[in-house]
Amino acid sequence: MKILMFTWEFPPLISGGLGMACYGMVKALLAQGIKIDLVLPTKELVYFPMREESDVDTLPVIFLDPLMHKEYSRHKFETINERLEYIGITSQPQSYFSLKEIRQYAASVKKHYWLSEVVTDEEQDLWDEMTTNLIGDEDLIRKVQEYTLRADRFARTLDYDLIHSHDWLTYPSGMLAKQISKKPLVVHIHATEFDRAGGPGDERVHKIEHAGMTYADKVIAVSKYTAQMIMSRYRIDTGKIRIIHNAFSLPVDTVLTQERIFKGPTVLFLGRVTLQKGPDYFLDVADRVLKVHPEARFIIAGTGDMSRHLLRKSAAMRLKNRFLFTGFLNRKQVESILRAADIYVLPSVSEPFGISPLEAMAFGITSIISKQSGVAEVVNHAFKIDYWDIDLWAETINHLIENPEKRIKMGIEGMQEVNRIQWDEAAEKIRHLYSTMLAEYIRRPKN
C-alpha cells in the first residue's frame, strides 16, 4: 500500500506538535509495511520517498525534474542539514512563487480542474468554498496557495493508492489530488481554527477546513474532544469520522538525567505562546504561587503572538527573574529545559490533543493539564484542571512544591504510563482505516 501524504511540518521543519505527531505516525506506518511519499513545503520541487523506518531521520529526496535530480545526486554534502538546506527546508516554510502567479491561483485551478461535466454540484460548491477562501496577500495564505499549485504535479506524477492530508494547510492539496486521481482522501484534523484562535478565528480557514473535511472520504480526529468539535461546529457527517489518539515516543538517544538550572522548584510552560495554550493563565498562576513560594522559578519556553504582552505584564507584576522567557528552542534545547523542570503546566483553553504533555511525562515530570484537552482522555497520572480555575492550579502547584515525594512518585508513574502509549497502536488503526477505504474504493462504481 502506498500513500501520498501532504503535511506542513516534519522534522526538522517544525513549529508545533504537528511535526512530531507526523514523525511518530510515519515511522510506525513504515514499520507496518506502508510506503509513503511525503510532500513538504520546500523551495525545490521534491518529495521524500519513505520506505524504511530510518528514512524519517535521513529524509531521502527525489526531484520531480530528472535533470535536477541528477545535478543534486552529484553534490557531496557534509551533513544532512547542508543537504536539506540545498532543497529549501528551513525552520519555517518559505514563499517562492511570484505575486503575479499567486493572483492567478483561483482562476487557474478552477479553469483546469473543476469546470467540467464530471464534477457534481456538491463538488463544485466545495471547490468554490475552498478557492474563494484561499485568497489573500498574507504570507501564510500565499504559501498555502503555492503548496496547493504544486500538488498538481505530485498528483499526476506519483503512483499511490490513497491520499492523506494533515490540517487545513494541506486540505486544498488533498482535494486537488483526489479530483485529479479519483483516489480516496483521508484528512487528519490535529487542530481546528476554533482551537487555535480560542474562539471564532479567520473565517477563511473555517471554510477551508469545512470544505476539506466534507470532500474527504474519511476524517481522522485526534481525540473525542476534537470529534465533538467538528461535528457540532462544522456539521461533518459522523459516519466518516474516526477517532485515533496521538502518541509519543522519545528518540532512543534521549538523555533523561535531570540537570537543575535553579536551586528552587522549576515550573515549565512549553508550547506556542498563543491564546489557545493559555499562557496568560500560567502567568496569573505564577503570581499566586510566587507569593507563597518565592524560591520557585517559572519558565515560558516557546514563542508566539502573546510573548510581548506577557513580557510587559510580568514586568508590571514585578515578577523579575522569577518568571523567565526562553524564546524559540531547538530540539536539543527543548530536551535540556525538560531535564531541568520539576512541574509541567499546560492550561490550554482548547487543545485537540497535546503532544508536549506526553513528552514532559516521558521525562518523569509531574504534569498538570487542562481538562479542555484531548490528551486528558488518554492519561491518568496527571492532574487535570479547568483552564480557568487559577486558584486550583496555584493550590496544586503549591501542594507539589511542599510535598516533593508525592511529586516524584507522580512523575515516575506518569513516565511509566507514557511509555505504554506508543505509536504502534495508532498506526495499526490508521492502517486498518486505509485498508477499509481502499476496499470501498474498489467496490465503488466507476463512471
N, C-alpha and C positions, 0 to 999 in steps of 0.2 A: 504494500500500500504506500502511495506516495502523495505527500501533502504540499500544496503551495501555501506557504504561511506568510502573512503580512503582519509585521509588528513595528512599532515606532521605537522600541527600546530593546536592547540586548547587550550584555556586557561586551565591550566597555562603554557602550552608548547607553547611559543610564541617567535618569533624573528622578526616578521614584521606584516604587515597588514593582511596577510592571516588568522592568528589565530582569529582575531577579526571579520573578514568577515565570517568565518565559524561559529563562535559562534552566531552571529546575524541571519545568514541564518538558521541554525539548529533549533534554538529556534522558529523562525517564522514558519518553516515547521512543527514542532511538534504541534504548535497551530492549524494547519490546519488538524491535524489527521494523518500526515505521521509518520511512525515508522522508526527509523534509528538505524542501528548497526554501530557504529563508530570504525574505526581501526586507531590507532596512533602508532608511533614508540616507543614502550615501551620495557623494559627489559624482562618482563614476557609475555607469550603468552596469552593475554587478549583482550577483546573488550568491548565496552561501549554501552549497550542497552539503547537507548534514546526513552522514551515513553511519558514522561510528560515534560512540559516546564522547570520545576525546575531541570530536570536531567542535563541540560547544566552547572549548578552550582555544583551539588552534584557528578556528574560523577559516576553513578553506574557501577560496574565492574563484569565481568564474565570471569573466566579462562576456556580455552578450555578443559583443563585436569580436570575432575570431582574431582579427589583426591586432586589436588592443590587448587581447588576452596573450597573444604570442609575445608582444612587447613586454607585458607585465611579467611573463614567465622568464624573460631574460634578465630581469633585475635580481640582484642579490641583496637581501635585506638582513641587517644585523639583528633586529629584534622584531617581534610581532607588532609592536606599536608603530615601528617605522613602516611596516608593510600596510597596516591599516590606515596610516596617515596618507599613504600613496593613493588609496582608493577613496579617501574622503570620509573616514569615520573620525568624528571629533566628539567632544564631551556633549555637544548639542547639535541636533540636525541643522544643516545649513541650507541656504537658499541659493540655487544655481541658475534657474531659468531667468530670462529677461522679463521685465514687466509687461512688454508687449505680448509675449507668449501667454502670460498669466491672464491677461484681459480677454484673450480669445478662448479661455478654458471652457466655459459652459457651452458656448455656441458650438465649438468643435466636437465636444463629446456628444451633445445631443444630435448633431447632424449626422455623425458617422455611425452611432451605435443604437440610437433609440427611436429615430423616426423611421420605423419600418413596420411592415404589415404584421410581423410575427409578435410584436410587442402588445400585450394586453393593456386595457385601460388602467388596470390596477398598477401594472409595472410602470406605465408611463407616468402615473401620478406620483409613484415613489421616486422615480428618477427626477422628475421635476422638483420634488421636495428637496432631494439631495443637492442637485445642481444650483437651485435657486438660493440655497443657504450656504453653499460653499463659495461664497463671493465676498471679497473684502481685500483691503490692502495691508491688513495686519500681517506681520511676519509669519506667525504660525499658520494662518489660513493659506498664505501663499505657498508655504512648504507642503501643506497637505495637498494643495492643488497640483504641485509638481509631482509629488509622490503618486497621485492618482493617475496623472497622464502617463507616467512610466509603466503603470500596471498593465496597460495595453500590450506592451512588448513582452512582458513576462507571461501574460495570459496566453498569448499566441505562440510563443517560442518554446516554453517548457512543457514537459509531459507530466501530468498529475491526475490524481483521481478525485481530489476534494480540495476545497479552499477553506482556510482558517484565518480569520481576521481578528485582531486584538484592539478593542476600544475604538472610539469614533474616528480617530485619526486615520485609521486604515479601513473603515467600513466602506467608503466610496471605492477604494481599490478592490475590495472583495466583491462589491456589487458589480463593478465593471468586468472583473474576471469571470463571474458567474454568467453574465449576459453574453460574453464572448464565447465561453467554452460550454455553457449549459451544464457545468458540473455543480454538484451540491456545495452550498456555502454554510459554514457554521461561524457565527460571530461570538466572540468572548467579551463579556462585559465585566471589566475589572472595577470600573467606577463610572457613575453617571455624572452629568453636568450638575444635577442637584447635589450630589456628594461633594464635588469639587468646589462649588460655589457656596455651599452651606445654605442652599435655598435656590430660588429662581436665578439662573445664570444667563448665559448667552443663548438667546432663542435659536440662533442658527445651529448651535451644537445640539440642542434638544431635537431639532428637526432632523439633523443628520443621524443622530442616534436612533430616532424613531424609524426613519427610512431603512437604515441598515438592519435593525432587528426585525422589522416587518418583512423585508425582502429575503432575509436569510431562511434557510430550511430549518435550522436549529439555533438556539441561543444558549450559551453556557453562562450561568450566573455563579459568581464565586461564593455565594452564601444565600441562605434563606432571606436574610435582610435585603439583599440586592434583588432577589427574585420577586419579593413583595413590592419593591420599589418599581421595577419595570412593568409589573402587572397593573399596579394602581396608577402610576404616573404616565406610562406610555401605552397602556392598553394592549400589551403584547399577548398573543394567544398563549394560554397556559400550556397547551399541548406541545408547543415547540421548545419550552424552557426546560433545561436540565441544570440541577444544582451540583456543582463539583467544587468542593473546597480547595483552596490553595494549600501548599505545604511548605516546608523549609528544610534544606539540607546544607550544613556547613561544609565548605571545602575541606578536604582531608588534611591539608597542611595548616589549618587554622590553629593559632595558639590561644588557649583558654586561660592560661595562668593570669591571675589578677595582678595588675600593676597600678598602684594607687598614685593619684596626682595630688590629692589633698589628704590631710590627716583626718578631717571630719567626713561624715557620710556624704556621698555624691548622688544626686538625683538627676536623671537624664531624660531629656526630651529629644528624640531622634526622628527626624522626618521633615517634610516640607513645611516651611513656616507660613502656612496659609490658614484662612478661616476654617477650612474643613477639618484641620488637625487640632484645633483648639489651643493654640499656643498662648492666647490671651488668658485662658483659664489657668494654664500652667503658671503664668506669671502671678496671678492672684493667689493661687495656692502657695507659691513660693513665699509671697509676702506674709502669709499667715504662719507658715512653718518656721520661717526665719525669726519671727518674734519669740518663738519658743525655743528654737534650736539655732542660734546664730552661728554655730560652728559648721552647719551644713553648707553645701555648695550646690547650686542649681545650674545646669548646663543646657542650653538650646543648641543642638547640633544640626545644622542644615540652613538652607536659605529659602527665601520666599518673599511675597509682596508685603508681608506684615513685619518684616525684620526691622526696618527703621522705626516704625511705630512702637514696637515693643522695646527697642533700644532706648528711645526717648522716654517711654513710660517707666521703664526700670530705673532710669536716671532720676526721674521726678520722684519716684518712690524711695530714693536713696538706698537702693539695694547694693550699690557699688560692686565690689569684686565677689560678692556672694551670689550674683546672678550673671552668668557668662554666656557669650555668644561665640561659637567657633567659626561660623560661616560654612561654606561648602567643604565637605570632606570626601577624599577619595576612598577607595575600598579599604586600603591598609589603615588609613586614619580612623575609619569607622570602627574597625576591629580594635584599635588602640583605645578609643573612647569607651567602647563596651567593656573592655577589660578593667577600666578604671571606675565603672559605675557600681553602685550598690542597689539602687532602685530605679526602675524604668517606668516612665509615665507617658501615656498617650490618651489625652482627654478629647478624642475626636468627636466633633459634632455629628458627623455622618461618615462612617468608614465601611465600605463594602466588604473588605476583608481586613487587611493589615498584616503585611509580612514582617515589619520591624519588631512587633511584639514577640513573634516566634524566634526571631534572631536574638533578641535580648534574653529570652528564656533559655535558648540554647547555650548561652554564655553563663547560665546559672544566676541571672539577675532576677530578683523578685520584681514582678511586673504588676502594674495597676493599669487597667484598660477601661475604655468607655463601654458601657452596655450597648451603646449605639454603634457596634462594630461587628462585622462578620466573624472575626477571629474569636470573639466571645462564645461562638457556637461550638468551637472545637477544642477549647482548653478549659480545664477545671482548676489547675493550680496557678491561678492568677486572681487578683482582686478585680471585681467588675463593679463599676460605679457609674451612675448617670453623669454625663459630661458637665451638667450644670450644677451639680451638688458640690460646690467648692469646699464647704465645711467638712464634708465626709472625706474628700480627697486629702485635705490637710490633716484630719484626725488619723487617717490610715497611715500616712507618711510618718507622722509623729510616733504612732504606735510601733512602726517598723524600726525607726531610729532608736527608740527606747528599749526595744526587745530584739537585739541583733541575732540571738539564737533562733527565734521564730523566723526572722528574715532569711537567714541562711538555710534553714530547713525548707522553707517555701521555695527558695531558689533552686535547691537541689531537686525537689520534686517536680518543679517546672521543667528543668533540664531533662529529666528522665521522660517526662511526658512528651516534650517536643521531639525527642529522639525517636519516638514511635510514630510521629506524624511525618511520613516520608512521601515523596512524590510518586512512588510506585503505585500506590492505591489510586491516586488521582489519575495517573496516566492510563491505568487499566480501564477506568471509567470513560476516559476520552477515547481510547482505542475502541471500546465497545460501541460508543456513540458513532464513531467513524464508520464502523462495520455496518451498523444499523442504517445509517444514512445512505451508504453505497448500495445496500440491498434494496432499499426503497427506490433509489435512482434507477437501478437495473430493471425493476418491475414497472417503472413509470412508462406510460405510453409515449412513444417518440413521434413527434409531429413530422 
